[in-house]
Amino acid sequence: MTVPKRIASNLINALKGGVVPRTGLGYIAVGRTAEINALLHDVEITEQGGAFFRFIVGRYGSGKSFLLQTVRQHVMDRGFVTADADLSPERRLMGSKGQGLATYRELMRNLSVKTKPDGGALSLILEKWITSVRNEVIEEGTAPSDIFFDTAVEKKIYVKISELQDMVHGFDFAKVINAYHKAYSMGEEEKTACVIKWLRGEYATKTEAKNDLGVNVIITDENWYDYIKILTAFFVKAGYKGFVLMIDELVNIMKIPHSVTRQYNYEKILMMYNDVLQGKATHLGIIMGGTPQCIEDPRRGVFSYEALRSRLERGRFATDDVHDLLAPIIKLQPLSYEELTVLTEKLSEIHAGLYDYESRVTLEDRIYFIKAEFGRVGADVNITPREMIRDFIELLNMAMQNPDKTLPQLMGEESFSFAESEEEKADISGFEDFEL
């Protein structure tokens, strides 16, 4: 496996720091096939005009963010626009100090497409749309040198965005898009920057927006989701398959100290959930990520809001061993020993390629490492892929710098307290049977 050093460095540094890299995930992806396929089935329906809303639930370090970023790459490859944001004390879905608008701004900042996967794709999408409209006018027989060319383009734009005017806030959105076209055609960069500023929700007052663009509304904490739906329709008209939002760290809603504010945020989730599942939104996918506690806690979690609990709680027949991946909530299960062994192999190869050395880590070394990790007291319950990856990269660093020592020696074999009970031994006995 040959990985470009820029990507390899990004992967190793991000994983060692305990964060999910935004690029190169395909080189280290293992497992989660069933979960990814379930989400991609939703994406196929969305491409045909449907919509979906899913929750990805797992403990800290279990791979929620990794799964979200992997799906993000998949949907971009399929021609979708994506946007992702992590909630925080400053970014919520609703708030008295503009926290909902802050989330919208973060989504717009991270707006991505296949040709611009690292965010900031709004200008690119607008330019692509206007270029496609101009090409259509040319194909219909009006040359750019024709004195009626700009008039024909404006007429075509009006026809294309007239459908958006029937949506909530669609009329003002259409005016802004028209303003962008005029400024783009005249080379007025300051005016196009004003349009981008408006679409990103960065205008503080309606007066300022009216002076710059002639519109009487701005994107606010209350209406930002309406503009998500308008943008989705616009992206489809620009040639994309749809729009997929990914909002992580729902735990920050559970942490809100005021119960009324928490309920407002859960009401926003309910409104979005109903909107998507009742067919009021098209070509739109929403994925939210959180821990089991922030979903299931009956006092402060999502399930504390009865209307959501009754919709999301799993039925009587699903269990921890038998999962329904078509349910609104997808619970992440631990990676298998085989998957972890393959993952450590990939990391060994990437590390060796990054630092130009011949890896001495054998299959037996990797199995020994995983057994040791799971052999620690309480590891069967508490250990996560994030912790194991960080430990393994640390070992690879040490092995490279200490070529005279074996991996077990570097691990300090005596420092590991292997499980002694029969029950705990059974947890790691699976290594005796599996084949790669």
C-alpha positions as CSV (number, residue, x, y, z in Angstrom):
1,M,0.0,0.0,0.0
2,T,1.5,3.3,-1.2
3,V,0.2,6.4,0.6
4,P,1.4,9.9,-0.3
5,K,3.5,11.2,2.5
6,R,1.4,14.3,3.0
7,I,-1.7,12.1,3.6
8,A,0.3,9.6,5.7
9,S,1.6,12.4,7.9
10,N,-1.9,13.8,8.3
11,L,-3.3,10.3,9.2
12,I,-0.6,9.4,11.7
13,N,-0.5,12.8,13.5
14,A,-4.3,13.1,13.7
15,L,-4.7,9.5,15.0
16,K,-1.9,9.9,17.5
17,G,-3.6,13.1,18.7
18,G,-6.9,11.3,19.2
19,V,-8.7,13.1,16.4
20,V,-10.3,11.9,13.1
21,P,-8.4,13.0,10.0
22,R,-10.6,14.6,7.2
23,T,-8.6,13.1,4.4
24,G,-7.1,9.6,3.6
25,L,-9.7,7.7,5.6
26,G,-9.9,5.1,2.9
27,Y,-6.4,3.9,3.6
28,I,-7.3,2.9,7.2
29,A,-11.0,2.0,7.0
30,V,-11.8,-1.4,8.4
31,G,-15.2,-2.8,9.6
32,R,-18.4,-0.8,9.8
33,T,-19.4,-2.2,6.5
34,A,-23.0,-2.9,7.5
35,E,-23.4,0.6,9.0
36,I,-21.9,2.3,5.9
37,N,-24.1,0.2,3.6
38,A,-27.2,1.1,5.6
39,L,-26.4,4.9,5.4
40,L,-25.5,4.6,1.7
41,H,-28.9,3.0,1.0
42,D,-30.4,6.1,2.6
43,V,-28.2,8.2,0.3
44,E,-29.5,6.4,-2.8
45,I,-33.1,7.2,-1.8
46,T,-32.1,10.8,-1.2
47,E,-30.5,11.0,-4.6
48,Q,-34.0,10.1,-6.1
49,G,-35.7,12.9,-4.2
50,G,-36.2,11.3,-0.7
51,A,-34.7,12.4,2.6
52,F,-33.3,10.7,5.7
53,F,-32.5,11.4,9.4
54,R,-30.2,9.1,11.4
55,F,-28.5,9.1,14.7
56,I,-25.0,7.4,15.1
57,V,-24.5,6.4,18.7
58,G,-21.4,5.2,20.4
59,R,-19.1,5.8,23.3
60,Y,-16.3,8.3,23.2
61,G,-13.5,6.9,20.9
62,S,-15.7,4.1,19.5
63,G,-15.6,5.5,16.0
64,K,-18.6,7.8,15.6
65,S,-16.6,10.6,14.1
66,F,-14.6,8.2,11.9
67,L,-17.8,6.7,10.5
68,L,-19.2,10.2,9.9
69,Q,-16.1,11.3,8.0
70,T,-16.0,8.1,6.0
71,V,-19.7,8.5,5.0
72,R,-18.9,12.1,4.2
73,Q,-16.3,11.0,1.7
74,H,-18.6,8.5,0.1
75,V,-21.4,10.9,-0.4
76,M,-19.1,13.5,-1.9
77,D,-17.8,10.9,-4.3
78,R,-21.5,10.3,-5.3
79,G,-22.0,14.0,-6.2
80,F,-23.5,15.3,-3.0
81,V,-22.8,18.5,-1.2
82,T,-21.8,17.9,2.5
83,A,-21.4,20.0,5.6
84,D,-20.4,19.0,9.1
85,A,-20.2,20.7,12.4
86,D,-19.5,19.7,16.0
87,L,-21.8,21.1,18.7
88,S,-20.3,23.0,21.6
89,P,-21.3,25.5,24.3
90,E,-21.2,28.2,21.6
91,R,-22.9,26.0,18.9
92,R,-26.3,24.5,19.5
93,L,-29.5,24.1,17.4
94,M,-31.2,26.9,19.3
95,G,-30.0,29.5,21.8
96,S,-30.7,32.9,23.3
97,K,-27.3,34.2,22.1
98,G,-27.3,33.0,18.5
99,Q,-25.9,29.5,19.2
100,G,-28.1,28.0,16.5
101,L,-26.9,30.5,13.9
102,A,-23.3,29.7,15.0
103,T,-23.9,26.1,14.1
104,Y,-25.3,27.2,10.7
105,R,-22.2,29.3,10.1
106,E,-20.0,26.4,10.9
107,L,-21.9,24.2,8.5
108,M,-21.4,26.8,5.8
109,R,-17.7,27.1,6.6
110,N,-17.3,23.4,6.2
111,L,-19.5,23.1,3.0
112,S,-17.7,20.6,0.8
113,V,-17.9,18.9,-2.6
114,K,-15.7,16.4,-4.3
115,T,-13.6,19.0,-6.0
116,K,-13.2,21.0,-2.8
117,P,-13.4,18.5,0.1
118,D,-11.9,20.7,2.8
119,G,-14.7,23.2,3.1
120,G,-15.4,26.7,1.7
121,A,-17.2,25.4,-1.4
122,L,-20.0,27.9,-1.4
123,S,-18.4,30.3,-3.9
124,L,-17.4,27.3,-6.1
125,I,-21.0,26.1,-6.2
126,L,-22.4,29.5,-7.1
127,E,-19.9,30.0,-9.9
128,K,-20.5,26.5,-11.2
129,W,-24.3,27.2,-11.3
130,I,-23.9,30.5,-13.1
131,T,-21.5,28.9,-15.6
132,S,-24.0,26.1,-16.3
133,V,-26.8,28.7,-16.9
134,R,-24.6,30.7,-19.3
135,N,-23.7,27.5,-21.2
136,E,-27.4,26.6,-21.5
137,V,-28.1,30.0,-23.0
138,I,-25.2,29.6,-25.5
139,E,-26.5,26.1,-26.4
140,E,-29.9,27.7,-27.1
141,G,-28.3,30.0,-29.7
142,T,-27.4,33.2,-28.0
143,A,-23.7,34.0,-28.2
144,P,-21.8,35.8,-25.4
145,S,-21.1,38.6,-27.8
146,D,-24.8,39.2,-28.4
147,I,-26.2,42.4,-26.8
148,F,-29.1,40.3,-25.4
149,F,-26.9,37.7,-23.8
150,D,-27.0,39.0,-20.3
151,T,-30.8,39.5,-20.6
152,A,-31.2,35.9,-21.7
153,V,-29.1,34.7,-18.8
154,E,-31.1,36.7,-16.3
155,K,-34.3,35.3,-17.8
156,K,-33.0,31.8,-17.6
157,I,-31.9,32.3,-14.0
158,Y,-35.4,33.7,-13.1
159,V,-37.0,30.5,-14.6
160,K,-34.7,28.2,-12.7
161,I,-35.1,29.9,-9.3
162,S,-38.8,30.7,-9.7
163,E,-39.6,27.4,-8.0
164,L,-37.6,28.4,-5.0
165,Q,-39.8,31.4,-4.5
166,D,-42.6,29.1,-3.3
167,M,-40.5,27.9,-0.4
168,V,-40.4,29.8,2.9
169,H,-38.0,32.7,2.5
170,G,-37.5,31.6,-1.1
171,F,-38.3,35.0,-2.7
172,D,-35.5,36.8,-0.9
173,F,-33.1,33.9,-1.6
174,A,-33.9,34.3,-5.3
175,K,-33.2,38.0,-5.1
176,V,-29.8,37.3,-3.5
177,I,-28.9,34.8,-6.2
178,N,-29.9,37.3,-8.9
179,A,-27.7,39.9,-7.2
180,Y,-24.8,37.4,-7.3
181,H,-25.2,36.8,-11.0
182,K,-25.3,40.5,-11.8
183,A,-22.2,41.2,-9.7
184,Y,-20.4,38.2,-11.1
185,S,-21.1,39.3,-14.7
186,M,-19.9,42.8,-14.0
187,G,-16.9,41.7,-12.0
188,E,-18.0,43.4,-8.8
189,E,-16.1,41.4,-6.3
190,E,-17.3,43.4,-3.3
191,K,-21.0,42.7,-4.2
192,T,-20.4,39.0,-4.7
193,A,-18.6,39.0,-1.3
194,C,-21.8,40.5,0.2
195,V,-23.9,37.7,-1.2
196,I,-21.5,35.1,0.2
197,K,-21.7,36.9,3.6
198,W,-25.5,36.8,3.5
199,L,-25.7,33.1,2.5
200,R,-23.2,32.3,5.4
201,G,-25.5,34.0,7.9
202,E,-22.9,36.7,8.7
203,Y,-25.2,39.8,8.6
204,A,-26.0,41.0,12.0
205,T,-28.9,43.4,11.1
206,K,-31.6,43.5,8.4
207,T,-30.7,47.2,7.8
208,E,-27.1,46.2,6.8
209,A,-28.4,43.5,4.5
210,K,-30.9,45.9,2.9
211,N,-28.3,48.5,2.2
212,D,-25.9,46.0,0.6
213,L,-28.3,43.7,-1.2
214,G,-31.8,45.2,-1.1
215,V,-33.3,42.3,0.9
216,N,-35.3,42.7,4.2
217,V,-34.4,39.4,5.8
218,I,-31.3,37.8,7.2
219,I,-30.5,34.2,8.3
220,T,-31.1,34.0,12.1
221,D,-31.2,31.5,15.0
222,E,-34.9,30.8,14.3
223,N,-34.9,30.4,10.5
224,W,-31.6,28.8,9.6
225,Y,-33.1,25.4,9.0
226,D,-35.5,26.9,6.4
227,Y,-32.4,28.1,4.5
228,I,-30.8,24.7,4.7
229,K,-33.8,23.4,2.7
230,I,-33.6,26.2,0.2
231,L,-29.9,25.6,-0.2
232,T,-30.6,21.9,-0.8
233,A,-33.0,22.8,-3.6
234,F,-30.5,25.2,-5.1
235,F,-27.7,22.7,-5.0
236,V,-29.8,20.2,-6.9
237,K,-30.5,22.8,-9.5
238,A,-26.7,23.4,-9.7
239,G,-26.2,19.8,-10.7
240,Y,-25.5,18.1,-7.3
241,K,-27.4,15.1,-6.1
242,G,-28.4,16.5,-2.7
243,F,-27.2,17.9,0.6
244,V,-26.1,15.8,3.6
245,L,-25.6,17.5,7.0
246,M,-23.5,15.8,9.7
247,I,-23.8,17.2,13.3
248,D,-21.7,15.6,15.9
249,E,-21.3,15.9,19.7
250,L,-25.0,16.0,20.7
251,V,-23.7,15.5,24.2
252,N,-23.3,19.3,24.4
253,I,-27.1,19.7,24.3
254,M,-27.4,17.3,27.2
255,K,-24.9,19.5,29.1
256,I,-27.0,22.6,28.8
257,P,-27.8,23.5,32.5
258,H,-31.2,25.1,31.8
259,S,-33.9,22.6,31.2
260,V,-36.0,25.0,29.1
261,T,-33.1,25.7,26.7
262,R,-32.5,21.9,26.4
263,Q,-36.1,21.4,25.5
264,Y,-36.0,24.1,22.9
265,N,-33.0,22.3,21.3
266,Y,-34.8,18.9,21.4
267,E,-37.9,20.6,19.9
268,K,-35.6,21.7,17.0
269,I,-34.4,18.1,16.5
270,L,-38.1,16.9,16.5
271,M,-39.1,19.5,14.0
272,M,-36.2,18.6,11.7
273,Y,-36.9,14.9,12.2
274,N,-40.6,15.2,11.4
275,D,-39.8,17.5,8.4
276,V,-37.5,15.0,6.8
277,L,-39.6,11.8,7.5
278,Q,-42.9,13.4,6.5
279,G,-41.6,14.3,3.0
280,K,-41.5,18.1,3.6
281,A,-37.8,18.0,2.7
282,T,-36.3,16.4,-0.4
283,H,-32.7,15.6,-1.4
284,L,-31.7,16.2,2.2
285,G,-29.9,13.9,4.6
286,I,-29.2,14.6,8.3
287,I,-26.9,12.5,10.5
288,M,-26.4,13.3,14.2
289,G,-23.8,11.7,16.4
290,G,-23.8,11.3,20.2
291,T,-23.0,9.0,23.1
292,P,-25.5,6.5,24.5
293,Q,-25.9,8.7,27.6
294,C,-26.8,11.8,25.7
295,I,-29.4,9.9,23.8
296,E,-30.9,7.6,26.5
297,D,-30.6,9.6,29.7
298,P,-34.2,10.0,30.9
299,R,-33.5,13.3,32.7
300,R,-31.3,15.3,30.3
301,G,-30.8,13.3,27.2
302,V,-32.8,13.2,23.9
303,F,-35.1,10.6,25.5
304,S,-36.1,13.2,28.2
305,Y,-38.2,14.7,25.4
306,E,-41.1,12.3,25.2
307,A,-42.0,13.0,21.6
308,L,-38.5,12.1,20.5
309,R,-38.2,9.1,22.9
310,S,-41.4,7.5,21.5
311,R,-40.1,7.9,17.9
312,L,-36.5,6.8,18.5
313,E,-36.6,4.1,21.2
314,R,-35.9,0.7,19.8
315,G,-38.7,-1.9,19.7
316,R,-39.2,-5.0,21.8
317,F,-37.4,-7.4,19.5
318,A,-34.1,-5.7,18.8
319,T,-31.3,-6.5,21.2
320,D,-27.5,-5.8,21.6
321,D,-26.8,-9.0,19.7
322,V,-29.5,-8.6,17.0
323,H,-29.4,-5.1,15.5
324,D,-31.8,-3.2,13.2
325,L,-29.6,-1.0,11.0
326,L,-32.7,0.5,9.4
327,A,-33.9,2.0,12.6
328,P,-33.4,5.8,13.2
329,I,-30.6,5.0,15.7
330,I,-27.5,3.1,14.6
331,K,-25.5,1.8,17.7
332,L,-21.9,1.2,17.0
333,Q,-20.6,-2.2,18.1
334,P,-16.9,-2.8,19.1
335,L,-14.6,-3.7,16.2
336,S,-13.8,-7.5,16.1
337,Y,-10.3,-8.8,16.8
338,E,-9.9,-9.6,13.1
339,E,-10.7,-6.0,12.2
340,L,-8.4,-4.6,14.8
341,T,-5.6,-6.8,13.5
342,V,-6.1,-5.6,9.9
343,L,-6.2,-2.0,11.2
344,T,-2.8,-2.4,13.0
345,E,-1.4,-3.9,9.8
346,K,-2.5,-0.8,7.8
347,L,-1.1,1.5,10.4
348,S,2.3,-0.4,10.4
349,E,2.5,0.0,6.6
350,I,1.6,3.7,6.6
351,H,4.1,4.5,9.4
352,A,6.9,2.6,7.7
353,G,6.2,4.4,4.4
354,L,6.0,7.8,6.1
355,Y,9.4,7.4,7.8
356,D,11.1,5.3,5.1
357,Y,12.0,2.2,7.1
358,E,11.4,-1.5,6.8
359,S,8.7,-2.5,9.3
360,R,9.6,-5.4,11.6
361,V,6.2,-5.7,13.1
362,T,4.9,-9.2,12.5
363,L,1.4,-10.6,12.6
364,E,2.3,-12.3,15.9
365,D,3.4,-8.9,17.3
366,R,0.1,-7.3,16.4
367,I,-1.9,-10.2,17.9
368,Y,0.2,-10.0,21.0
369,F,-0.4,-6.2,21.2
370,I,-4.2,-6.6,20.9
371,K,-4.3,-9.4,23.4
372,A,-2.3,-7.3,25.8
373,E,-4.7,-4.3,25.3
374,F,-7.7,-6.5,25.9
375,G,-6.0,-8.4,28.7
376,R,-5.9,-5.3,31.0
377,V,-8.4,-5.3,33.8
378,G,-11.7,-3.7,32.7
379,A,-10.5,-3.4,29.0
380,D,-13.4,-5.5,27.7
381,V,-15.8,-2.8,28.8
382,N,-13.7,0.4,28.7
383,I,-11.2,0.2,25.9
384,T,-12.0,2.0,22.6
385,P,-10.4,1.9,19.1
386,R,-9.1,5.5,19.7
387,E,-7.1,4.4,22.7
388,M,-5.7,1.3,21.0
389,I,-4.7,3.3,17.9
390,R,-2.9,5.9,20.0
391,D,-1.1,3.1,21.9
392,F,-0.1,1.3,18.7
393,I,1.2,4.4,17.0
394,E,3.3,5.1,20.1
395,L,4.7,1.6,19.9
396,L,5.5,2.1,16.2
397,N,7.4,5.3,17.1
398,M,9.3,3.5,19.8
399,A,10.0,0.5,17.6
400,M,11.5,2.7,14.8
401,Q,13.7,4.5,17.3
402,N,14.8,1.3,19.2
403,P,15.5,-1.2,16.4
404,D,17.3,-3.5,18.9
405,K,14.2,-4.2,20.9
406,T,11.2,-6.4,20.1
407,L,7.6,-5.2,20.4
408,P,6.9,-7.2,23.5
409,Q,10.1,-5.8,25.1
410,L,8.9,-2.2,24.2
411,M,5.5,-3.0,25.7
412,G,7.1,-3.9,29.0
413,E,5.4,-7.3,29.1
414,E,5.5,-7.4,32.9
415,S,3.4,-4.2,33.1
416,F,0.4,-5.8,31.7
417,S,-2.0,-7.5,34.1
418,F,-3.6,-10.2,32.0
419,A,-7.1,-11.4,32.9
420,E,-7.1,-14.4,35.1
421,S,-10.8,-15.3,35.4
422,E,-12.3,-17.8,33.0
423,E,-14.9,-15.3,31.9
424,E,-12.2,-12.7,31.0
425,K,-10.0,-15.3,29.3
426,A,-13.0,-16.1,27.1
427,D,-13.0,-12.5,25.9
428,I,-9.6,-12.8,24.3
429,S,-9.7,-16.5,23.3
430,G,-11.1,-15.6,19.9
431,F,-7.6,-15.1,18.6
432,E,-6.9,-18.8,18.6
433,D,-9.4,-19.4,15.9
434,F,-9.6,-16.5,13.5
435,E,-7.8,-16.4,10.1
436,L,-6.9,-13.3,8.1
